[in-house]
């Protein structure tokens, strides 16, 4: 990818794109505002975590009794001891800022903060990549991220990953590693991009002739900065609650069964149709609708193996020059999304900036258009599932029974996951074509 030069105010030719981007941003705000007033589950969980951390368990009485029932602890807990179960401790930062306003305005404040982060993300695409990338990002956010952008915080780690990419392309390595560390501390998935960033730094500093076998020639300073930053912040929270900061998130992720929208769940459902992996059961746990099957363990193990192999393949393609850092980041995140046990709708926010700023400019115009159409289809199906199916699953006590009766529910999920698999294979296919 070749980022465009910084925009100049006097360049009138770019003003139409600027106005169109503003219009798309307004549409994005209007599209997602309705979610704020529906009291979405995840956003109310964020509020519980923030109140419990800063004021202790006794303060949970300020909120409706049922809202924080998912929290489990023994006795009365003092402030600074209750940490998020499924998120890294630094996620408390975006959860806590809306507490500066009265509690009834928490959801609205949080939504406005996430909208501001989305605007900053589009501005970064506009100024540091290209106006076309910003327009593509806005379009994909509207089609695929609009329904949940303001009620999830995933746009923040996505912004960190994009900042890491832009900084790396300009060889501002300290900023790149710190941005990636910030994303990792907010939501673990950016950690997967660390090997690709390290490789990109070595290649750039050695003018593409990186001595792979000469370890003494590698540059370690920025990698150590990343490790020190993540360790220091995690260590501070571990002093308050060692198990909650270090062990609880890993246990939570390890014990969680395949979520209903994951590729693993689609494979298990397909297997049950032809007589394998029965009985198939649905269960609402860990804050989502999950699938239970005798084949769950081998399927998730197989997908984990594909993730490991895909990581090595990505780094090899980057080492050979077929992938740049942007290509590798996108490939790694696609692998994580398609092979993971959980695929929540907001995960689409992880890759939208990378898709918009992808290096497919080296491809033919037809291939680039097909790529954009593919992602529009992925975005549409994801939003369709979230809007038209999840609206029937708001009651966790009957959600498993209702899901089994929804016409086309599993089929639509399978279609979306098949499109994601096509996108993942295509990303690697583009890399292999460049090696020819």
C-alpha positions in Angstrom: 0.0 0.0 0.0 1.3 3.5 -0.9 -0.3 6.0 1.5 -1.1 9.4 -0.1 0.5 12.6 1.0 -1.1 14.7 3.7 -4.1 16.6 2.4 -3.7 20.3 1.7 -6.6 22.7 2.5 -6.2 24.4 -0.8 -6.7 21.2 -2.8 -10.3 21.8 -3.7 -10.5 18.5 -5.6 -10.7 16.7 -2.2 -13.6 18.6 -0.8 -16.3 16.4 -2.4 -14.8 13.4 -0.6 -14.7 15.4 2.6 -18.4 16.3 2.4 -19.4 12.8 1.4 -17.4 11.4 4.4 -19.3 13.9 6.6 -22.6 12.7 5.2 -21.7 9.0 5.8 -20.6 9.8 9.3 -24.0 11.4 10.0 -25.8 8.4 8.6 -23.6 6.2 10.9 -24.7 8.2 13.9 -28.4 8.1 13.0 -28.2 4.3 12.2 -26.8 3.3 15.6 -28.5 5.7 17.9 -31.6 3.5 18.3 -29.4 0.9 20.1 -28.5 3.3 22.9 -32.1 3.4 24.1 -32.7 -0.3 24.0 -30.4 -0.9 27.1 -28.1 -3.3 25.3 -26.7 -6.1 27.4 -22.9 -5.6 26.8 -23.1 -1.8 27.5 -24.8 -2.4 30.8 -22.2 -5.0 31.7 -19.5 -2.3 31.1 -21.3 -0.1 33.6 -21.4 -2.8 36.2 -17.7 -3.5 35.8 -16.8 0.3 36.1 -19.0 0.9 39.2 -17.8 -2.3 41.0 -14.1 -1.5 40.3 -14.1 2.1 41.5 -16.7 2.0 44.3 -16.7 -1.7 45.4 -19.5 -4.2 45.4 -21.7 -2.2 47.7 -22.1 0.4 45.0 -23.9 -2.1 42.7 -27.0 -1.2 44.7 -27.1 2.0 42.7 -28.0 0.0 39.6 -31.1 -2.2 39.0 -30.8 -5.5 40.8 -30.9 -7.7 37.7 -28.3 -5.7 35.8 -25.2 -7.0 37.5 -26.4 -10.5 38.4 -23.7 -11.9 36.1 -20.9 -10.8 38.5 -19.8 -13.5 41.0 -17.8 -12.7 44.1 -17.7 -13.8 47.7 -18.7 -11.3 50.4 -18.4 -7.6 50.1 -15.5 -6.5 47.9 -13.7 -3.2 48.4 -12.9 -0.8 45.5 -10.2 -1.7 43.0 -10.7 -5.5 43.4 -13.5 -6.5 41.0 -12.0 -6.7 37.4 -13.7 -7.7 34.1 -14.0 -11.4 33.6 -13.6 -11.5 29.8 -11.6 -8.4 29.1 -8.1 -7.2 29.9 -8.0 -4.8 32.9 -7.3 -1.7 30.8 -10.8 -2.1 29.3 -11.9 -0.4 32.5 -10.7 2.9 31.0 -13.4 3.3 28.4 -15.9 1.7 30.8 -15.1 4.3 33.4 -15.1 7.6 31.5 -18.9 7.7 31.2 -19.1 7.5 35.0 -18.1 11.2 35.0 -21.7 12.0 34.2 -24.8 11.0 36.2 -25.6 7.3 36.0 -28.8 7.7 33.9 -26.7 9.2 31.1 -24.1 6.5 31.1 -25.2 4.8 27.9 -25.6 8.0 25.9 -22.2 9.2 27.0 -20.5 5.9 26.1 -22.2 5.9 22.7 -21.0 9.5 22.0 -17.4 8.5 23.0 -17.5 5.5 20.6 -18.8 7.7 17.8 -16.0 10.1 18.4 -13.5 7.2 18.2 -15.1 6.1 14.9 -14.8 9.6 13.5 -11.1 9.7 14.6 -10.6 6.4 12.8 -12.1 7.7 9.6 -10.1 10.9 9.9 -6.9 8.9 10.2 -7.8 6.9 7.1 -8.6 10.2 5.3 -5.4 12.0 6.3 -2.8 9.2 6.4 -4.0 6.7 3.8 -6.4 8.2 1.2 -9.8 9.7 0.7 -10.9 6.5 -1.0 -9.9 4.4 2.0 -11.9 6.7 4.3 -14.9 6.4 2.1 -14.6 2.7 1.9 -14.2 2.5 5.7 -17.3 4.7 6.3 -19.4 2.6 3.9 -18.4 -0.7 5.6 -19.0 0.8 9.0 -22.5 1.9 8.0 -23.3 -1.5 6.4 -21.5 -3.8 8.8 -20.8 -1.9 12.0 -23.5 0.7 12.4 -26.0 -1.4 14.4 -23.5 -2.0 17.3 -20.6 0.5 16.9 -21.8 2.8 19.7 -22.7 0.1 22.2 -19.4 -1.9 22.0 -15.9 -0.6 22.6 -14.2 -2.6 19.8 -13.6 0.5 17.8 -10.9 1.6 20.3 -8.5 -1.4 19.8 -9.3 -1.2 16.1 -8.2 2.5 16.2 -5.0 1.4 18.0 -4.2 -1.2 15.3 -4.7 1.3 12.5 -2.5 3.8 14.3 0.2 1.1 14.6 -0.1 0.4 10.9 0.2 4.1 9.9 3.1 4.6 12.3 5.0 1.6 11.0 4.6 2.7 7.4 6.3 6.0 8.4 9.0 4.1 10.4 7.9 5.6 13.7 8.5 2.4 15.5 8.1 3.6 19.1 4.6 4.9 18.3 3.8 1.7 16.4 4.7 -0.6 19.3 3.0 1.6 21.9 -0.2 1.7 19.8 -0.2 -2.1 19.5 0.5 -2.4 23.2 -2.5 -0.2 23.9 -4.7 -2.3 21.7 -3.6 -5.5 23.4 -4.3 -4.0 26.8 -7.8 -3.1 25.7 -8.7 -6.3 23.9 -6.1 -9.1 23.6 -6.5 -9.8 19.8 -3.9 -7.1 18.6 -1.2 -9.2 20.2 -1.4 -11.5 17.2 0.1 -8.7 15.1 3.3 -8.4 17.2 5.4 -10.9 15.1 4.4 -9.2 11.9 5.3 -5.8 13.3 8.7 -7.1 14.5 9.4 -8.6 11.1 8.3 -5.4 9.3 10.8 -3.4 11.4 13.7 -5.7 10.7 13.0 -5.7 7.0 12.7 -1.9 6.8 15.9 -1.3 8.8 17.8 -3.8 6.7 16.4 -2.4 3.4 14.6 -5.7 2.7 17.8 -7.9 3.2 17.0 -9.1 6.7 19.6 -11.5 8.0 17.2 -14.1 9.3 19.9 -16.3 10.9 22.0 -13.5 12.4 20.1 -12.8 15.7 22.7 -10.3 16.9 21.7 -8.0 14.0 18.1 -7.9 15.0 16.7 -4.8 16.6 15.1 -5.7 20.0 14.6 -2.3 21.6 11.0 -1.7 20.5 9.9 -5.2 21.1 11.2 -4.9 24.7 9.3 -1.6 25.0 6.1 -3.5 24.0 6.7 -6.2 26.5 7.6 -3.8 29.3 4.4 -1.7 28.6 2.1 -4.6 28.7 3.8 -6.2 31.7 3.8 -2.9 33.7 0.1 -2.1 33.2 -1.0 -5.7 33.8 1.3 -5.9 36.8 -0.4 -2.8 38.4 -3.8 -4.4 38.1 -2.3 -7.7 39.3 -1.2 -6.0 42.6 -4.9 -5.3 43.2 -6.3 -8.7 42.2 -3.7 -11.2 40.9 -6.2 -13.9 39.9 -8.6 -11.4 38.3 -5.9 -9.7 36.3 -4.0 -12.7 35.1 -5.8 -16.0 35.5 -9.4 -15.2 35.2 -9.5 -13.9 31.6 -7.5 -16.9 30.4 -9.7 -19.4 32.3 -12.8 -17.6 30.9 -11.6 -17.9 27.3 -10.4 -21.5 27.8 -13.6 -22.9 29.2 -16.0 -21.0 27.0 -17.7 -23.3 24.4 -18.1 -22.4 20.7 -20.3 -19.3 20.3 -23.3 -19.7 18.0 -21.9 -17.4 15.2 -18.4 -19.0 15.1 -17.2 -21.2 12.2 -16.8 -24.0 14.7 -20.5 -23.8 15.6 -21.4 -23.8 11.9 -19.3 -26.9 11.4 -20.9 -28.6 14.4 -24.4 -27.7 13.1 -23.6 -29.1 9.7 -22.2 -32.3 11.3 -25.4 -32.8 13.3 -27.5 -32.6 10.1 -25.7 -35.6 8.6 -25.7 -37.6 11.9 -22.3 -36.6 13.4 -21.9 -34.9 16.8 -25.3 -35.6 18.2 -26.9 -34.6 20.5 -26.4 -30.9 19.6 -27.6 -28.5 22.4 -27.7 -24.8 22.8 -26.9 -23.1 26.0 -26.8 -19.4 27.1 -23.6 -18.9 29.1 -20.6 -16.6 29.2 -22.9 -13.8 28.1 -23.7 -15.4 24.7 -25.6 -18.2 23.0 -23.3 -21.2 22.7 -23.3 -24.6 21.2 -22.5 -27.9 22.9 -21.6 -31.1 21.0 -19.4 -34.2 21.5 -17.4 -33.0 18.5 -16.7 -29.5 20.0 -13.3 -30.3 21.4 -11.8 -31.9 18.2 -13.2 -29.2 15.9 -11.9 -26.3 18.1 -8.5 -28.1 18.2 -8.4 -28.5 14.4 -9.2 -24.8 14.0 -6.5 -23.8 16.5 -4.1 -25.8 14.5 -5.1 -24.0 11.4 -4.6 -20.7 13.2 -1.0 -21.7 14.1 -0.2 -22.9 10.6 -1.8 -19.7 9.2 0.4 -17.6 11.4 3.6 -19.3 10.1 2.4 -19.0 6.5 1.6 -15.3 7.0 5.1 -14.5 8.3 6.7 -16.6 5.5 4.7 -14.6 2.9 5.8 -11.3 4.6 9.4 -12.5 4.7 9.3 -13.2 1.0 7.9 -9.8 0.3 4.5 -11.1 -0.9 2.8 -9.4 2.1 3.5 -6.0 3.5 2.7 -5.2 7.1 -0.9 -4.2 6.2 -1.5 -7.5 4.4 -0.1 -9.5 7.3 -2.3 -7.7 9.9 -5.4 -8.3 7.9 -4.5 -12.0 7.2 -3.8 -12.6 10.9 -7.0 -11.1 12.1 -9.1 -12.9 9.5 -7.5 -16.2 10.7 -8.3 -15.3 14.3 -11.9 -14.5 13.5 -12.6 -17.5 11.4 -10.8 -20.1 13.6 -11.8 -18.7 17.0 -14.4 -20.2 19.3 -16.2 -16.8 19.5 -17.4 -14.6 16.6 -19.4 -11.8 17.9 -20.9 -9.3 15.4 -18.6 -6.5 16.6 -15.5 -8.4 15.6 -16.2 -7.0 12.1 -14.9 -3.7 13.5 -11.5 -5.3 14.0 -10.9 -5.6 10.3 -12.9 -2.9 8.6 -10.1 -0.3 8.8 -7.6 -2.8 7.5 -9.9 -3.8 4.6 -10.4 -0.1 3.7 -6.6 0.5 3.8 -5.6 -2.8 2.3 -2.8 -3.0 -0.2 -5.1 -4.4 -2.9 -4.2 -1.3 -4.9 -1.5 -3.5 -6.4 -4.2 -5.8 -7.8 -6.3 -5.3 -10.9 -9.3 -3.0 -10.7 -11.7 -5.9 -11.2 -10.1 -7.8 -8.3 -10.3 -4.8 -6.1 -14.0 -4.3 -6.9 -14.7 -8.0 -6.2 -12.9 -7.7 -2.9 -15.0 -4.7 -1.9 -18.3 -6.4 -2.9 -17.3 -9.5 -0.9 -16.8 -7.3 2.2 -20.1 -5.6 1.6 -21.8 -9.0 1.5 -20.1 -10.0 4.8 -21.1 -6.7 6.4 -24.7 -7.0 5.2 -25.2 -10.6 6.4 -23.6 -9.7 9.8 -25.9 -6.8 10.3 -28.9 -8.9 9.1 -28.1 -11.5 11.7 -27.7 -9.0 14.5 -30.8 -6.9 13.7 -33.3 -9.5 12.6 -32.3 -12.6 14.7 -30.7 -11.2 17.9 -33.8 -9.1 18.5 -35.6 -12.5 19.2 -32.9 -13.7 21.6 -32.9 -10.9 24.2 -34.4 -13.2 26.9 -31.4 -15.4 27.9 -33.7 -17.9 29.7 -35.5 -18.9 26.6 -32.9 -17.9 23.9 -31.8 -21.5 23.2 -35.3 -22.7 22.5 -36.1 -19.7 20.4 -33.0 -20.0 18.3 -33.9 -23.5 17.3 -37.2 -22.2 15.9 -36.0 -19.2 14.0 -36.2 -19.9 10.3 -32.9 -19.5 8.4 -30.9 -18.6 11.6 -28.2 -21.2 11.2 -28.3 -21.0 7.4 -27.6 -17.3 7.5 -24.7 -17.7 9.9 -23.3 -20.4 7.7 -23.5 -18.2 4.7 -21.7 -15.3 6.5 -19.0 -17.7 7.8 -18.5 -19.1 4.3 -18.0 -15.6 3.0 -15.4 -15.0 5.7 -13.6 -18.2 4.7 -13.6 -17.0 1.1 -12.2 -13.6 2.2 -9.4 -15.4 4.2 -8.5 -17.7 1.4 -8.5 -14.8 -1.1 -6.2 -12.8 1.2 -3.6 -15.6 1.1 -4.3 -16.2 -2.6 -3.3 -12.6 -3.4 -0.1 -13.2 -1.5 0.8 -16.4 -3.4 0.1 -14.7 -6.7 2.7 -12.0 -5.8 5.3 -14.7 -5.3 4.9 -15.9 -8.9 
